[in-house]
Amino acid sequence: MIAAIGTIPERVKLTQPLMSVLEDTCDKLHVFVDAKKRGQLFNFFRMMEYSLKEAAENEPVIICTDDAITIPSWRTKWEAVHEQAQCSVYSLYQTRKFYFTEENIARGYVINKKNWPGYYDQASVWINHHDFIPKLHKWMNERGSVVIPKRIWAGIEKGKQFDWVIQYYLNDNDIEYATTIPTLFNHQNWESSLGHCIGTSPMYIGHEDLLKAERIREST
């Protein structure tokens, strides 16, 4: 598995906890620092293009923001989900409570329905999408401004809203993707490089009450 983190110079040190876990759980780790601050879209596009092309056939690639956090056992938990879901794209973070039903928790994931706000860029896994970025660029030029609402497209033109670009592309091209439930990654409770804080996931596997419940299940 290949891992990649996108960041800017003054936030590199903040990625240390995430880097430590990914170094232990992945075969390769790349950190893409946008030294000239050319924007989130620029950094994530180059990060995904390089990492997805580098991956071998069927080799997963995890793409992360610099404010993501996770637990040491995240990979084994994701692999268990992938064995069942068999998707080629996974979102490992989610905040919307309607995802966290008893059925989804018991299953360990949910397949996102079209037009659900299901994709977040804190952490996502991609398999066999080696030419994804060229396809995405083509789609943006041909359909992006038509499919994506104007208020969101305005942010995209300023180099932001990477996760919205991905979500609309996946939906418009009928690419199935899954969200892990509980979420395997979380958003650290501090402002992102875009100047906002989307908060933490109420169903993050790293929360103490969920860890305790898991230990109980494993011991019975």
C-alpha positions as CSV (number, residue, x, y, z in Angstrom):
1,M,0.0,0.0,0.0
2,I,1.1,3.5,-0.9
3,A,0.3,6.5,1.4
4,A,0.4,10.2,0.5
5,I,-0.2,13.3,2.6
6,G,-0.8,16.8,1.2
7,T,0.3,19.8,3.3
8,I,1.9,23.3,3.3
9,P,5.3,24.2,4.9
10,E,4.1,25.6,8.2
11,R,1.9,22.6,8.8
12,V,4.5,19.8,8.1
13,K,5.2,19.3,11.8
14,L,1.5,18.8,12.5
15,T,1.4,15.8,10.3
16,Q,3.9,13.8,12.5
17,P,1.3,11.7,14.3
18,L,-0.3,10.7,11.0
19,M,3.0,10.1,9.3
20,S,4.1,7.9,12.2
21,V,1.0,5.6,11.8
22,L,1.2,5.5,8.0
23,E,4.9,4.7,8.0
24,D,4.2,1.7,10.2
25,T,1.2,0.5,8.2
26,C,2.0,1.3,4.6
27,D,4.9,0.2,2.3
28,K,5.6,3.7,1.0
29,L,4.8,7.2,2.3
30,H,5.0,10.4,0.2
31,V,4.5,13.9,1.7
32,F,3.6,16.5,-0.9
33,V,4.4,20.0,0.4
34,D,2.9,22.9,-1.6
35,A,5.9,25.2,-0.9
36,K,4.5,28.0,-3.2
37,K,1.0,27.6,-1.9
38,R,-0.5,27.1,-5.3
39,G,-3.7,25.8,-3.8
40,Q,-5.4,22.6,-2.5
41,L,-6.5,21.5,-6.0
42,F,-2.9,21.8,-7.3
43,N,-1.4,19.9,-4.5
44,F,-4.0,17.1,-4.4
45,F,-4.1,16.7,-8.2
46,R,-0.3,16.2,-8.3
47,M,-0.3,14.0,-5.2
48,M,-3.0,11.7,-6.6
49,E,-1.6,11.6,-10.1
50,Y,1.9,10.6,-8.9
51,S,0.7,8.1,-6.3
52,L,-2.1,6.4,-8.3
53,K,0.3,6.0,-11.3
54,E,3.0,4.5,-9.1
55,A,0.7,1.9,-7.6
56,A,0.9,-1.7,-8.9
57,E,-2.2,-3.5,-10.1
58,N,-4.7,-4.0,-7.2
59,E,-2.3,-2.0,-4.9
60,P,-4.3,0.3,-2.6
61,V,-3.4,4.0,-2.3
62,I,-4.4,6.1,0.7
63,I,-4.7,9.9,0.2
64,C,-4.8,12.1,3.3
65,T,-5.1,15.7,4.3
66,D,-2.5,16.9,6.8
67,D,-5.2,17.3,9.6
68,A,-6.3,13.7,9.5
69,I,-5.6,11.3,12.4
70,T,-6.2,7.5,12.8
71,I,-5.4,4.5,15.0
72,P,-2.6,2.0,14.5
73,S,-5.0,-0.8,13.5
74,W,-6.8,1.2,10.8
75,R,-5.4,-0.9,7.9
76,T,-6.5,-4.3,9.2
77,K,-10.0,-2.8,9.8
78,W,-10.1,-1.3,6.3
79,E,-9.0,-4.6,4.8
80,A,-11.8,-6.4,6.6
81,V,-14.3,-3.9,5.1
82,H,-12.7,-4.2,1.6
83,E,-13.0,-8.0,1.7
84,Q,-16.8,-7.5,2.0
85,A,-17.5,-4.3,0.1
86,Q,-15.1,-4.8,-2.9
87,C,-15.2,-1.2,-4.0
88,S,-12.4,0.6,-5.8
89,V,-12.8,3.9,-3.7
90,Y,-13.3,4.3,0.0
91,S,-13.9,7.3,2.1
92,L,-12.6,6.7,5.7
93,Y,-14.1,9.8,7.3
94,Q,-17.7,11.0,7.7
95,T,-19.6,13.5,10.0
96,R,-23.2,13.2,9.0
97,K,-25.2,11.3,11.6
98,F,-27.7,9.7,9.2
99,Y,-24.8,7.4,8.1
100,F,-24.4,5.9,11.6
101,T,-27.3,3.5,11.7
102,E,-27.2,0.2,13.6
103,E,-27.3,-1.7,10.2
104,N,-24.4,0.3,8.8
105,I,-22.4,-0.1,12.0
106,A,-22.9,-3.8,12.1
107,R,-21.9,-4.1,8.4
108,G,-18.9,-1.9,8.8
109,Y,-19.5,0.3,5.8
110,V,-22.2,1.8,3.6
111,I,-22.3,2.1,-0.2
112,N,-23.0,5.7,-1.0
113,K,-26.1,6.6,-2.8
114,K,-26.0,9.0,-5.7
115,N,-26.1,12.7,-4.5
116,W,-25.3,11.8,-0.9
117,P,-22.6,14.0,0.6
118,G,-20.5,10.9,1.1
119,Y,-16.9,11.8,0.1
120,Y,-14.5,13.6,2.3
121,D,-10.9,14.2,1.5
122,Q,-9.5,13.6,5.0
123,A,-8.7,10.0,4.1
124,S,-9.6,8.0,1.0
125,V,-8.4,4.7,-0.5
126,W,-8.1,4.2,-4.2
127,I,-7.6,0.9,-6.1
128,N,-6.8,0.6,-9.8
129,H,-7.5,4.2,-10.7
130,H,-4.1,4.8,-12.3
131,D,-5.4,7.3,-14.9
132,F,-7.9,9.0,-12.6
133,I,-6.5,12.5,-12.7
134,P,-6.3,12.8,-16.5
135,K,-9.9,11.6,-16.6
136,L,-10.9,14.0,-13.9
137,H,-9.3,17.0,-15.7
138,K,-11.1,16.0,-18.9
139,W,-14.4,15.8,-17.1
140,M,-13.9,19.2,-15.4
141,N,-13.3,20.8,-18.7
142,E,-16.3,19.2,-20.4
143,R,-18.9,18.8,-17.6
144,G,-17.6,20.2,-14.4
145,S,-19.2,23.7,-14.6
146,V,-22.5,22.1,-15.8
147,V,-22.8,19.4,-13.1
148,I,-21.3,21.3,-10.1
149,P,-23.5,24.2,-8.6
150,K,-22.2,27.7,-9.3
151,R,-21.4,28.5,-5.6
152,I,-19.2,25.4,-5.3
153,W,-17.6,25.9,-8.8
154,A,-16.6,29.4,-7.7
155,G,-14.5,27.9,-4.9
156,I,-13.0,25.3,-7.3
157,E,-11.9,28.1,-9.6
158,K,-10.0,29.5,-6.6
159,G,-8.1,26.3,-6.1
160,K,-10.3,24.9,-3.3
161,Q,-13.2,22.4,-2.8
162,F,-11.2,19.3,-3.8
163,D,-13.6,16.9,-2.1
164,W,-16.6,18.4,-3.9
165,V,-14.8,17.9,-7.3
166,I,-14.3,14.2,-6.5
167,Q,-17.8,13.6,-5.2
168,Y,-19.5,15.2,-8.2
169,Y,-17.2,13.2,-10.5
170,L,-17.9,9.9,-8.8
171,N,-21.6,10.5,-8.8
172,D,-21.7,11.8,-12.4
173,N,-19.8,8.7,-13.6
174,D,-21.7,6.2,-11.5
175,I,-18.5,5.1,-9.7
176,E,-19.5,3.2,-6.5
177,Y,-17.7,4.1,-3.4
178,A,-18.0,3.1,0.3
179,T,-17.7,4.9,3.6
180,T,-16.4,3.0,6.5
181,I,-18.7,2.9,9.6
182,P,-17.4,3.6,12.2
183,T,-15.0,6.0,10.5
184,L,-11.4,4.9,10.5
185,F,-10.0,8.4,10.3
186,N,-10.9,11.6,12.0
187,H,-10.4,15.3,11.5
188,Q,-8.2,17.0,14.1
189,N,-10.0,19.7,15.9
190,W,-8.1,22.6,14.4
191,E,-8.4,24.9,11.4
192,S,-7.6,23.5,8.0
193,S,-5.2,25.1,5.5
194,L,-8.4,26.4,3.8
195,G,-9.3,28.3,7.0
196,H,-12.2,26.2,8.3
197,C,-12.8,23.4,10.7
198,I,-15.4,20.8,9.8
199,G,-15.2,19.1,13.2
200,T,-14.7,15.6,14.3
201,S,-16.6,12.4,13.5
202,P,-19.1,11.3,16.2
203,M,-18.4,7.7,15.1
204,Y,-14.6,7.7,14.9
205,I,-13.2,4.3,15.9
206,G,-10.6,6.1,17.9
207,H,-13.1,7.5,20.4
208,E,-12.6,5.9,23.8
209,D,-16.1,4.6,24.1
210,L,-15.9,2.8,20.7
211,L,-12.5,1.4,21.5
212,K,-13.9,0.0,24.8
213,A,-16.9,-1.5,23.0
214,E,-14.6,-3.2,20.5
215,R,-12.3,-4.6,23.2
216,I,-15.4,-6.1,24.9
217,R,-16.6,-7.7,21.6
218,E,-13.1,-9.1,20.9
219,S,-13.0,-10.7,24.4
220,T,-16.3,-12.5,24.1
